[in-house]
């Protein structure tokens, strides 16, 4: 059995709106449900757990039913950090689970194929994350001054889902402080154990909606049929 944890407890301060960004609509559907549908319709995912802000938890299961999300088994209150929220989600996962796939609730364009490839790689290797190659030149900057140009061939954007065998992810969370703000994704948690994490090339269309301009890009992708 494989379980998806959807991290969606953020308040979206950079979006500067009244509602959390995951509940803003794309084509008449809240962003989070675009993301959830990818996992609902993916055969390798059997159950879904969602981590939300406290005031969104109670109403969410009925909303999920309205949007055809039937794999949902738990909605949990998120924590102060991403790591804390994912840990709360992990507590709701059956220990018999093989692979846990963690996904951002504001990445609405992930595909079933990306999910399958990343889950299967984690099942074989222990840990796998979806990535995309940068197209821009990347500079390292210190105190406002360029110190060097990084080799793009060795750089990847970390996307989601990020997938891990259950026991590996559980042990990784036992060893860290979930309030550590430097733990910005699950791979950074597992990296501290020294575990190998393989990468799966994904699409740059798998964007994370963080700022108002991201919403404009997402609307354009929807119009293109993405």
N, C-alpha and C positions, 0 to 999 in steps of 0.2 A: 504494500500500500504506500502511496505517495501523497503528501499533503502540501498544499500551498498556504503560506501565510502572507496575507496582503497587509502591508504596513501603510496605514492611512490615518494616523493619529495627529498629523501636523495641522497647524492652524493657518498656514499659508500667509505669513506676514509679508513676504515679498510680492504677493499678488495684490495686496492692499484692498481686498474686498471684504464684504460683510460675512460671506460664507467661506468655509474652508474650500480650498481650490479643488479638492477631489469631488466636491458636489456641484461645481459649476458644470453647465451643460455643453455638450458637443452634439450637434444634430438632434437636440431634444432629449438626450440621455446624459445623466451625470457621468463625469469622467471615470469615476471608480467602477461604474457598471460596464463601461467599455472594457476596462482591464479585467474585471471579473469574468466577463463572457468568454474571454480567451481561455481561461482556466476551466470554466464550466464545460466548454466544448472540446477540451483536450483529453483524450482517452487515458493518458498516463497519470493524470491527476484525479484522485478519488475523493478527496475531502478538501474543504477550504475553511480557513480561520481568518477573520478580519480583526485588526487592531485599530480602534477608533478613539477619538476624544470622548470623554465621559458623557457629554450631553448628546452624543449621536448613537450611543450603544443600543438603548432600548427600542428605538424605532427602526433600527436597521434590518432586522430579520424579515419584517413584513415588506419593507421596500425591496429587499433582495428577491422575495417571492414574486413581486410585481414584475421584476425584470428578468425572471426565469432563471434565477440562481438557486439551484436545488442541491448543490454539493456543500453548501454552508453548514458547518456543524457547530460553530461557536463565534461569538462576537465578544471581544475582550476590550477592556479599558486600557488604552495605551499609557506609556510612562512618560517621563520628562524628556527622554532622549529616544532616538531611533532604536538603540540597543535595548533600552528598557522596554519599549513597545514590542519588539520582536521576542524578547524573553517571555513576556506575558502571553504572546501567541504560542510560543513553544510549550508553555505549561499546559495548553489545551490540546496538544498533539498526543495521540496514542503512542506510547513507547515502542510499540511493535512496528511503527512506521519505518519504511526503508529510507526514503529520500524526502527531505523538506525543501521546498522551493519558496524562497522569499522574494516578493515582488513589490515594487512601489505602486501604491494605489493611484498615482498620477502618471503612470506610463500606459496610456490607453491603446497603443498600437503594437504591443507585443503580439507575435503570431503563435499559433499552435505548434508550428514547426520549430520555432526557437525554443519553446518550452520543452518539447520532446527531446531535442538534441542536448539541451543542458541537463535535464533530468537523467537521461540515459548515461551521459558522461559522468555525472556524479555517482550514479549507481556502480559504474566500473572503477572509477578513480578515487572516490571519496568526496571530492569537492570540485565544482565546476561553476564558472560564472560566464555570463554573456557579455561580450565586449564589442567595441567598434573602433576602427582605426581613425585617428584624427586626420583631417585634410589640411588644417592650418599648420604653419610653422610654430613650434612650441619653444618659448623662451623661459629660462630660469631667471627670476628677478629677485634681487636683494636690495632693500632700501631704495626702491624705485629705479634701480640701475640694472640693466641686463648683464648677467654674469656669464651666461653661455646659452648656446642653442642646443636643444635636446634632439637626439636621434629619433625621428618619428617612427622608424621601423621597430623600435622597442617600446613604444608608448601605445596604450590603449585606453579608451574611455570605458569605465566600468558601468555596465548596464544592469538591468535585472530582467529575468529572474537570476538569482544566485542560489545554487542548489548544493545541498550537503547531505551526506548520510546522517541519519538522525543522531546516532551516538556521538559522532564527531562534533556536530553542532552543539549538542547538549554539553559535552565536556568543555568545549571552547567557552561557553557562557559561564561555566562554573569558575573559570579562571580570571575573569575580567570584572572591572567596575563598570556597571552598565550606565553610570552617570558620566563616564569619560567621553567628552564631546568629540574627541579625535577619532572615535569609532564610528565612522560615517556610513559604513556598510558592513554586511555580514562577513565579507571576505577579510576585512581588516581585523575582525574578531578572531577568525580562524588562523590568519597569518601569524598571530602572536604565539600560536602553538608550534609553529614551524611546519605546519602541514602543507602538502603540495596541493595547489589549486590550479586546475587546467582551465584554459580559456576556450570559449566557443564563439566564433565570429558571428555577430548579429547585424541587423540592419540599422543604419543611422536614423531611420524613421522611428525607431523605438525611443522617442524623445520623452524627457521628463518635463511635465508642465509645471514651471516654477514661477515665471514672470508673465505679465500681460502679453508680451510679444510671443511667448510660447503658445499661448492660447490662439493667437492669430495663425501661427504656423499649423497648429493642430486642425483648425477649421479649414485651412487650405488642403491639408492631407485628407480630411473627410470628403471634401468636394472632389478630390481626385479619385476617390474610391479606395483610399488606403485602409 
